[in-house]
């Protein structure tokens, strides 16, 4: 007989006796039957609760630790680390899971399985948000091409947080164990000897606006609007550069005194030009982000719209994708558009979230 059966039998017997005493079958005095007997169930419940509370407290105080299990778990973790160091599939210098948030390592892991990822497009030393986004676009195109049904959330992974990247890495490890061809993989030659950066895991990728503020105006990958270019070109060059102008703009600085013949009007003019240049840079950033968002919305719309196979609409959509995925050298991106099914309703829904990717000019990711 199990404990549940024993407890149920005991409870039935005690309950039956209590009912018999309450109806007068048992020989009880009137005082006991009217005052004491009806309160027995409540007294039993209170006593049982007090016993359970005391029992739990004693068990917590006398809880035994398991040093054997702790040492066994630590030994397994160390063995896993040693195994990873021995294999070293990607030949990288990553030391933390958070550093995988750039997406470059994920792309090469898929390349070790299928061998058709165009790693020359992958930014292995990425430290900018848009570079992370390009890596994840290549990753999602590869997964789509090989019909890997796994949702990927690039905005979360790009934040380089431990929990998000660890969950995806655990799934990727199981996937690699299941589909890896089991042949030797030369990671360095596959990426043409590109160095693999290992950024600080505590720092998320810098947004475009933040990186622009930390570099000179000529370091931008996107050119400013035509109006901004014409206005900057029409202005005569400033002697001494922007740094000298900024130093000269500070009242009482040594630079002001060191400039021969410098006057207050010249200092004010330099300050005005610096302020105007900053305004032009901010305008160019806003225009760049605006058009990037529009292009992303077009890409998501094409990916989520159904087209009849062989129709003109499908051909136009694939041509637009070819233009969107082309790079600076004019070649198409990683994805092979002949394998892209524009009618697939199960296309990664998370990809559409990147269309609403918010670029905060005051935040560094």
N, C-alpha and C positions, 0 to 999 in steps of 0.2 A: 504494500500500500504506500502510495506516495505521500509527501507532506501535505499536498493540497487535499487529498482524500482524508487524511487524518484530521486536518484542521476542520474540514467540512463536517465530519462525523462528530467531533467534539462540540462544535458550535451547535449542531442540531440537537444533541443530547442536552446541553446546557439550556438552550432555548426552550426545549420541551418541558424541562423541569420548572423553568421560570413561569411558563404559561400555566402549568398545573397548579403551582403555588398561587398564582394570581387569581385563578377561578375557584380556589378553595378545595381542590382535591387533596393537596398535601396538608398535613396537620400543622397549621401555623396559627399563632395567636392573632387576634384582630389587629393589635398594634403593629406587629411585624408585617402583616399582609397589607395594611393600608398606608403605612408610612415608610417602611424600610424596603419592602419587596419591589415597589414600582421604581425606586431610584437605583436598583442594582445595575441595569443596563448602562446608565450614565456613568456610574462609578467604574464599571468595567472598561468603558471606552477611555475614560480619563487615565486609568491605571495603565492600559495598554499604550497610550500615547506617551506617558511619562517613562515607561520602560523602553520604548523605542528611542526616545530622545537620549536617555542615559546610555543606552547601548551604542548609539552612533557616536556620541561624544567620547566614550571609552575607546572605541575602535580608531577614531582619529588620533587620539593621544598615543595610542600604542601601535600606530601604523608602522609596519616594518618596511624599510627601504629595500630595494633590490639591487645591490651593487653588482651582482653577477650579470643581470640583464643590462645594466648601464654599460659595463665594460664590454659586453658582447655587442651592443649596439654601436659603441664607439669603434670597436674593431672592424665591424662591417663597413662603417663610414670610411675609415682609413683605407681599407682594402679597395673600396670603390674609387677613392681618390688616386691610389697607386695604380689601379687599372686604367683610369683615364689618362694619367701621366704617361703610362707605358704606350697606350694606343696613340694618343695625341693626334687625333684624326686630322685636325685642321692646321696643325703646326703654328699655333698662335700663342701670344703671351697674355691671354685673358686670365685673370685671377679671381674674378667675381662674376656671379650670374648676371648682375645688373648691367655689366658691360656688353652683354649680347643685345641690348635694346636697340642698337643701330641697325639690326637686321642683316648685316653682312654675313655673320656666321651662319644664320639660318639659311641664307641663300646657298652657301657652299656646302652645307650638310645635304641639302637637296641635290646639289651637283654630285656629291659622292654617291648618291643613290641612282640618279638617272643619267648623269654625265652630259647633259645638254643645256645647262644654265650658262648664259653668256656672262661669265664673271668679269669681263672687261668693262661691263656697265655698272658693276657693283662698286659702291664707294666704301672701301675697306677702312679708310681713315676718316670716316664721316664724323663731323662734329657740329653740323648745322641741321636744323629741322627739315629743310627741304631735301637734304641728302638722305636723311633717314627715310623720308617719304618715298624717294626714288627706289631705295633698296626694298622697301615693303611692296612697292608696285611690282618689282621684278619677282619677288617671292610669291605674290598672289597670282601673277600671270603663270608662273611655273606650276603652282598647285592646280590652277584651272586647266592648264594644258594636259596634265596627267590625271585629271578628275579626282583630285584629293579632296574629299568632302570634310573639310575642317574649317570652321569659322576662325578668322584671324581679325583681331582688333588692333590695327596699327596705332591709333592714338594712345591706347593704354600701354602697349609695349614700348612706344617711343619715349615714355616718361621714365624708363629705366628703373622701374620699381622691382624689388626682389620677387614679390608674390606673383605678379603677372607674368614675368619672364620665366620664373621657375615652373609655373603650370604649363606654359607652352613648351618649355624645354623638356619636361617630363613626357608630354605627349610625343614630341619629336623623337625622343630616345626610343620609345616603344615602336614608333613608326619605322625608325632606322633599323632596329633589331629585326623587324618583320620583313622589310623590303630591301635591305642592303644586299648588293650582289656578292659580297664577301671577297672581293678582289682588292689588291693593294691600290691605295689611292694616294697620289702625289699632290698634296694640296698646294704646295708652293709653286710647282710648275703650272698647275691649272689656273692659278691667278697671276701668272706671269711674274712671279717674284714680288708682287706688290706688298709693301709693308702693311701689317695689320695693326691699326692703332688700338690701344687699350685705354680709353679715356677714364677719368676718375668716375667711379660709379656713383658718387654723391652729387655729381653735376649732370643735370639733364641737358639735352641738346639746346644750343642757343637758337633763339628765334631770329628771323631775318632782320627784324628791326634792331634787336640788341647787338647782333654782330656788326651791323652797319655803324652803330655808334662807337664801336671799339676799333674801327678801321678807318682808313682814309676814304674820301669820296670816290676815288678811282678804283677801289677794290670791288665794287659791285659787279656781279655777274650780269645783271640786267641793266640796260641803258635807261636813262631817265627819259621823260616825255620829250617830244620834239621842241615844245615851247621852252622847257627847262634848258635843253642843250643850246638852243639859239641864244637864250639870255645869258648863259654862262660864257659862250663863245664871244659874244659881243663885248664882254667886259674885259678891260686890259688886265694883264697878269699883275699880281701883287708881288712886289719885291720882298724877298725874305721868306716867303711861304706863309702858310696859314699859322704855323706855330709861332713865328715871329710876330705875326699880326695879333695873335691872341695874347702874347706876352706884352705887346705894345699897348693893347687895349686896357691893361690893368694900370690904374693910376698909381704913380709913385714907383713903378717897377724900374729895374736897372736897364731893361731893354730900351725903354723910352729915352733914357738919358744917353744910351750908347748910339742911337740913330742920329747921324749928323743932320742937323737942320730939321728934326722932327718937330712938328707943331701939334697943337691940340686938334686942329681941323683934320690933319692927316690921321691922327689916332682915331678920331670919330669916324672918318671915312672907312678905315680898315675894320672897325667894329661893325659898321653898318654892312659891309660886304660879307663879313663872317656870318652875321645874323641872317642875311638874305640867302647865303649858301646853305645854311642849315634848313631854312624853309624850303628851298628847292629839293634838298635831299628827302625831307619828310614827304613832300608831294610825290616824288618819284617812288618812294616806298609804298604809299597808299595806292598809286596807280598800278604798280606791279602786283600787289596783293589782290587788287580788284580783278585784274585780268586773269590772274592765276585761279581765283575762285570761279570765274566764268568758265574757263577751260575745264576745270575739274567737274563742274556741273554738267557740261556737255558730255564728258566722258561717262559719268554715272548714268546720264539719261540714255546714252546709246547702249550701255551694258544692260540696262533694265528694260529696254523696249523690245517688244516682240516683232520680228520681221519674218516674212514668208521666205522659205528657202529658195534661193535663186532669183529673188526679186530685185528690182532696181534699188529699193530701199536698203536691202542688206548690203549690196555692193557699195552704195554711198556711205553707209555706216562703217564698213571696213576701210574704206579710203580715208574717212575722217580719223579712224583709229590709227591708221598708218601715219598720218600727219601729226597726231598728238604724241605718238610714241617715238617719233624721230628725234635724234639728238643733234648736237652742234655740228658733227661731221656729216650729217645728212642721211645716216643709215637708220634703219628701223630699230626699235628697242628689242628687248629680249623676247617678247612674245611673238609666236608664229601665228599670224592672223588667220591662216588657213584652218587652224585647229579651234578657233574661237567660235562657240555656238552662241549667237546673239539671242537665240530664243530660250536659252536655258533659264528657267524661272528660279533655279536654286543657285544662281550666281551669288557669290559670297556677299551677304547683305551688309556685312560690316564695312565693305569697301565704300559703300555710299556715305558712311559717316565722315570719311575724309573730305567729302564735298563741303562739310560744315566745319572744316578745320579752322579754328579761331587763332588768328595771329595777333597776340597782344603786344603792342609796341613797348609796353612797360614791364613785361615779364620775360624772364630768361628761363627757358625750359632746359 
